[in-house]
Every structure is written in C-alpha cells, then in structure tokens.
Amino acid sequence: MSKEEFLFCPLGGSGEIGMNLNLYAFGKEDNHKWIAVDMGVTFADDSIPGIDLIYPDPGFLIEKKKELLGIILTHAHEDHIGSVALIWPELKCKIYATPFTAALIKEKFREKKIDITHYLQIVQLNGKIKLEEFEIEFITLTHSILEPNGLSIKTPSGIVLHTGDWKCDPNPLIGEKVDEKKLKELGNQNVLAMICDSTNVFNEGRAGSESDVRSSLLNIISGLKKKIIVTTFASNVARMESIFYCAQKTNRQISLVGRSMHRIYKAARQCGYLQNLIEPIDPRDAKNISRDKIIYLCTGSQGEPMGATKRIVNGIHPDVYLEKGDTVIFSSKIIPGNEKKLYAMHNEIVKNGVEIITEENSFVHVSGHPNRDDLKDMYSWVKPRSVIPVHGEHRHMMEQARFAKKMQVPHTLQVENGDIVRLHPGSNPEIIDKAPSGRMYLDGSIGVREDSNGIKERKNLALNGYLEVTLLVNNNGKIKKPIISFRGLPVDEIPETFIFDMEDEVDNICRTFSLQSKKQEQNLIENLKQSCRRIVKEKTGKKPFTTINIFRI
C-alpha cells in the first residue's frame, strides 16, 4: 500500500518577489487533498504594453479543484490576495481570512459583482481551522499591514510553519507583537520545515520599528512651514495612523487622496482600527485651508501613472496642487524596477521649487520583511529541521539557504515555481516532481498566457508600427489605386517616393496573379505582405505589423 505523503508546491513567488501562490497536499499518492495559501499578483513593467497585472498560472490547481479544501490567506497585500478574485471563479471553494483581509476580499468580489458571502470564512486572530487532515493555526506576526499571520500547518505526518510576510517589530503601533510564545511552543514539536520569507536576507541587523518611523516623521513634519504631501503604501495602516498622529500634533488637518487610501481607511475602521483620530477632510474642502495647516496623504508612492501623487506632480489633479515651498515626503521604499519613473518624478518635483524627502535622505520608512537578526530569532524559536526559502528572487532564496545553514539549521532546500516537494516521509524534504507553472497576464479583463498571440502582436506594434494596404478589385479582376495607411512609423523621415514605390510594388505583384481567382488570394496576400514590409524596412529600418485587405466590388 502507498504511504501517506505531505507535499509542498509553490506555483508563484519562488524565484520572484510577488505573485505568491503556494500549495500543500496530504494523502496517499493517488488520493491527495490540497490547500492553497495566498493568491497574489505582481505588476508589469513597460516591456509588456497594455498589461498592468501578472498572476500565477492556476492550471495545475484547477485540475485539482475537486480535491481542493480551501484557500487560506496570510494577509492582505496585493502580492498575496490580488489574484483571488481572478482565479476563484474556476475553483469555487472556501476562502479563509482574518477580519481585515476578509474586508478587502469582499470589496474585490463586490467590484466583480460576485457574492462571496457563503464562501468567505472569517477566522479570528490566532484562530484555528480544520480541513479534513489539515489542522491550521493562525499565528500573529508583524509586517507592514494589519493582521499578518504565519500558518502552523499540521497533518498526521508532522508540522510545517508557513511564515507568510513578517518581521520582528517590538512596537508595531497597531496590532499585537510577534507571538513569540506560540512560536517557541511550535519549536518544541519537531517542525518538519519552515517555508520562509527571503526578501531582506542580504540586510544586516533588524528591519526596524514603525514606532521609530513615527518619531522621525513627527520631527520632520514639525519643521515644515508650508503644504505637506505624504505618499506611502496605502496598505500600511500603522504608517497611515502615524501621519494622522503627526497632523494632530502639528495642528494640521489631514486629507486622504486616492481610491486605495480611502478603501484601506474604510476597511480598517470597519475592523475596529484607526479609532480616536482626527477626522479626515475632503480634498475639495482642503483647498480652503491655509497651506501651513494641511497634510495630504496620497497614493502613488511608486510613481504609478494614475496614482494621486503623479497626478498632483503633473498638475492634473482636480483638487490638490503643489506650490513653491511645499514639501513632498515619500514615506516608502523605492521598489527595484521603479527607480527610473520615480527619479523622473523626483526631478519634476524639485524643478518646481518643492522640497522632496525620501528614504535616501531621511529616516521615513522601515521595511516589513525580516533582516538577518530577525531571521536568527525565528530560526531559534521554531527550530525547524529544514528551511525552504520562498518569497524572493533566486539570489535571495539561495542566500537564505546559506544563512540558515550558518545558523545551524540541519537542512535547507532550494526550490522554484512548480517544484513538488515531499516534506514527509523521508529524512529531509526533497523535490520529487514538477508541476506545470507559469504566468498569466490580465489583458483588459481577460487572463491570457505569456505566449498569447495578442501580446506578441501588441509588442510588435509597439516596436515596429502598423501598415495596412487595401485593394479594391472589380468584377474583371482589375484593381484601383491601392489605399495605403500606416501608424507608428517615423513619417517625418520617410522620403516622398515611399508611397509611390509601394504602389508600384503592389501593382507589379498583382499583375503576376489572377485576381479573378479567389484560390490565389492567400498567396497574393503573403507576397504583398513580405514585399511591403521589405520596402518599409529599406526606407525606415522598421518591419511593421502588416495587414493586407482585398475587397471585391
């Protein structure tokens, strides 16, 4: 008889930062039951035109949906919940989340006009759920968002700690401290493996505390005389509360700007957070307040084109504007890959006589991920037999594997998306198989694979432009003068003979085909396409996406 197995399989978030989707399975080889932990997104860059969001290919999980017991969410950051509403309609299973995360999930499904009420199960902080052979306990941690949880996942084969995102914050301002007592209790139960966040493994010391950031921000804001705009991650509710605190202490009003900022504020209030603060005022009313008595708290800390900060800097926001002598505070990290657009925005700000304060010149931000001393603490509390690094690029995960060994963790395992890891039985976790994995692009409202023809065509259009040739053919097979149009070509540099040369080439090619025969049409189209693209390449250096139309009149 086959033995019972305890398996782990990342489909997203291993070998990259973001897009987290992790699976666990338990059962005999031919009869596993599965759970999914988190379903996130990552954000596309300019190399994929028309795409904003990327999420893990859920094909392998959809194949297992009859054996899927539920989706468990560790916390409410987009790289952990952003694709739930995209993937869930293919699964229709229970979703388990703590109150704040559940409030944001409800909002996502409401936007999609899906009633999730009967599927969404709210788990209280430090709560437990049992899904057949899985006993899952939520363990309070600290991070840069409300209600971050590690998960103790227990099966008859043993226990795994899935950390989610975390750090050790001695004074998180909102929410409880890391539940060190429960982690130490877990450490006495022979933990098979710790599936652990790797994001900040290269950073020495500790990640730092939100309390220290609050003190620094108050000191900075107290010395400013004109209008203040603070931009930060909307999801960081402790940072949001700190800005409210600073506004009150400096006798300023506060106004929230940006849809995400309002959404997070509303969800936090619903869950009992952000109480006893001054009331934010509408940006339309804030225009009537003296410049030295207002702070705007805005979205768009990463230079997002439609973020509130970008619109304010560009002078197109309807209610908020910058004047000489004002100050913009970026209370956030510059996420790798965003440097170019952020520095461009920073330059635009200082050009207009506005002061700028960032993590590069002041203490205005701490990370939500564990530095090396934080990792040391977690290893010593949990005492795992093995560490499996996730939530990082390959260099981060490899470095955590090295660091864990240095800290006397008996075994480490390097994985990537799609690896199926047997946690038990066996003396140590090992990769035993490979599941299909990949990326899906949210193209408008439709998920498409990364090798989608639509994406390839759009990239070609973006790089090379568009050429269209239309032929009008009468009943005798004679053509009128071809209609030639193009977009995205360097038209100012094209010689005047360009159109004439192409018309002559079209005419010459058409003479070699019988236009009365529809059977020859496809060959004619292919010949015209190649010849027209060749002419454009000779004249401009571009090989445009080309369409040939034949209309019979």
RALINRA-V569397 format. One record per run of one state. SS is the DSSP state (a for helix, b for strand, c for the rest). FROM is the first residue (numbers start at 1). LEN is the number of residues. Records with the same first field share a line. If there is no record, write none. Layout:
SS: FROM-LEN, FROM-LEN
//
This chain:
c: 1-3, 13-1, 15-1, 17-4, 29-2, 38-3, 44-7, 57-2, 64-1, 73-5, 82-2, 91-4, 98-1, 112-8, 123-5, 132-2, 141-1, 143-6, 156-2, 163-4, 168-12, 188-5, 198-12, 223-5, 232-5, 250-3, 258-1, 271-12, 287-4, 299-9, 314-13, 331-8, 352-3, 358-14, 383-3, 391-1, 393-1, 407-4, 413-6, 425-5, 435-4, 444-2, 450-3, 465-1, 474-5, 480-3, 488-3, 494-3, 512-6, 541-4, 553-1
b: 4-9, 14-1, 16-1, 21-8, 31-7, 41-3, 51-6, 68-5, 95-3, 120-3, 128-4, 134-7, 142-1, 149-7, 158-5, 167-1, 193-5, 228-4, 253-5, 294-5, 327-4, 355-3, 386-5, 392-1, 411-2, 419-6, 430-5, 439-5, 446-4, 466-8, 479-1, 483-5, 545-8
a: 59-5, 65-3, 78-4, 84-7, 99-13, 180-8, 210-13, 237-13, 259-12, 283-4, 291-3, 308-6, 339-13, 372-11, 394-13, 453-12, 491-3, 497-15, 518-23
//
